[in-house]
Amino acid sequence: MENQWARWGLDLHLHLRRHGGLRAGIEHALRDAVRSGRLPAGTRLPSSRALAGDLGVARGTVTQALEQLVAEGYLESRPRSGIRVAPQPAAPPAKIKPSPQPTLPPLRGIDLRSGFPDLAAFPRRAWLAATRQVMQTAPNAALGYRDRAGAAELRHALVEYLGRTRGVVTTPAHIVICAGYAHALRLVCRLLRHRAAAPGTIAFEDPTEPDYPALVAQLGHRAHHIPVDGEGMLVEALTNEAVAVVTPAHQYPLGITLSPARRLELVSWARRTGGFIVEDDYDGEFRYDRQPIGALQGMAPERVVYAGTTSKTMAPGLRLAWLALPDDLLTILHESTRWDESYVNVIDQLILAHLIENGELDRHVRRCRTRYRRRRDLLGQAVARHLPHVRLSGVAAGLHAVLRFPPVADQEGALLAHLVARDVHVEGLSAFYHRPEESPLGILIGYGTPADHAFGPALNALIEALCDRRQLVPPPQRDRL
Ligand SMILES: Cc1ncc(COP(=O)(O)O)c(C=O)c1O
């Protein structure tokens, strides 16, 4: 008998994963054998003593593992007949398939796509110091279930920070901490639906980041595309949309600012129609030629939903953003999010609050501003010097710039393919237009994206690749690089 059980152990390759504990290893190996059908229902198991001897472990460990599997329904223990494999559900559990959604592969080559800050500049040391401080000082109660609108510490800190740096007029009660702007927009959609008891229409600038209209459409709302001219969204093209989403400080992707006249027009539209404005202030901290223009929200806190994020000042991976809501949406927020929990883990919220309160966030943003201003200047100088027919458009702000080409210079697809062949990755402007065929010829350069040491080589590679494109440069210019 002993021999038979010993063989059973070997035949079934009951290899114990010894890391993680012997008992867990035995449980894992037996579960696997039952699930895969290698041990069919009714199979009698060896005695715990025999199994322990076979596997070279203490008998108590085996007994505990068997008891656990009896409790889970893999085994059953019958008086006088020992332990057997219990009947299992008819169909074997489906194998978990690898996710059909590919994770983004790291991009090889020169990454000048827009949308990223320099991740190498993340204030790791300050974040670590703040973490230590928070862990040493936060009362136990701070780690419990917190207000779903976010930790009060962060909401207080943000009111001061946003008032000082962006001219936002709000109170801690009006702030909701969200897991990024996309999540914030989702929440706004939910509030609108709750308020109107029906889906509504949401106006976006055209061009815009295409994911956002797609997101609101997926949530059942209608997305309208309102053209942008040199002053920003054409407010006169708005009708009775429930919301107009704008990027006033630095239009994404064109990089212009919403003119003072358009700001007034937009606020009048909202007051007249009862619509709301969502102000996506994604990179409002970064202006290089003058003081940042204050948030539109300060002009009409009762009609503007202000949205800010740490994705440009620190890192998209933090998933930390905020909304400052108008009064009108506050009651709805409380009703429609009654069953929600805080959207962002509270420790990160406390850390960010600490970084704001001790001035570290301001210092970090100032350092980044210097870094990105220098990069933008270098890009502008290189374009002016080597590509005289190319125009760097938009204001000196944010983390990206648009290069505009003479209309007949090239085809966007061919230009992008040429750059990719030279290992330079950028985005074409047409991807942001509702009707891509109506897009002017241009590319976005995310000069924030490379690490500092890699920016110079990345810029050289870009300019060289563009100079190699004969359509863009008259021949004599090509020798100058
Ligand atoms: C126009 C615009 N708004 C907001 C954001 C910030 O999004 P999130 O906070 O979800 O990272 C981005 C990010 O790239 C953006 O391009």
Ligand as a Chemical Component Dictionary entry (heavy atoms), coordinates in Angstrom:
data_LIG
# 
_chem_comp.id                   LIG 
_chem_comp.type                 NON-POLYMER 
_chem_comp.pdbx_formal_charge   0 
_chem_comp.three_letter_code    LIG 
# 
loop_
_chem_comp_atom.comp_id 
_chem_comp_atom.atom_id 
_chem_comp_atom.alt_atom_id 
_chem_comp_atom.type_symbol 
_chem_comp_atom.charge 
_chem_comp_atom.model_Cartn_x 
_chem_comp_atom.model_Cartn_y 
_chem_comp_atom.model_Cartn_z 
_chem_comp_atom.pdbx_ordinal 
LIG C1 C1 C 0 -6.593 66.975 -23.559 1  
LIG C2 C2 C 0 -6.219 66.186 -22.344 2  
LIG N1 N1 N 0 -6.880 66.391 -21.208 3  
LIG C3 C3 C 0 -6.579 65.731 -20.082 4  
LIG C4 C4 C 0 -5.560 64.817 -20.061 5  
LIG C5 C5 C 0 -5.235 64.126 -18.775 6  
LIG O1 O1 O 0 -5.799 62.904 -18.712 7  
LIG P1 P1 P 0 -5.605 61.956 -17.429 8  
LIG O2 O2 O 0 -5.740 62.792 -16.201 9  
LIG O3 O3 O 0 -6.713 60.958 -17.590 10 
LIG O4 O4 O 0 -4.252 61.332 -17.565 11 
LIG C6 C6 C 0 -4.861 64.540 -21.218 12 
LIG C7 C7 C 0 -3.811 63.532 -21.204 13 
LIG O5 O5 O 0 -3.092 63.283 -22.126 14 
LIG C8 C8 C 0 -5.190 65.256 -22.394 15 
LIG O6 O6 O 0 -4.530 65.051 -23.534 16 
# 
loop_
_chem_comp_bond.comp_id 
_chem_comp_bond.atom_id_1 
_chem_comp_bond.atom_id_2 
_chem_comp_bond.value_order 
_chem_comp_bond.pdbx_ordinal 
LIG C1 C2 SING 1  
LIG C2 N1 SING 2  
LIG C2 C8 DOUB 3  
LIG N1 C3 DOUB 4  
LIG C3 C4 SING 5  
LIG C4 C5 SING 6  
LIG C4 C6 DOUB 7  
LIG C5 O1 SING 8  
LIG O1 P1 SING 9  
LIG P1 O2 DOUB 10 
LIG P1 O3 SING 11 
LIG P1 O4 SING 12 
LIG C6 C7 SING 13 
LIG C6 C8 SING 14 
LIG C7 O5 DOUB 15 
LIG C8 O6 SING 16 
# 
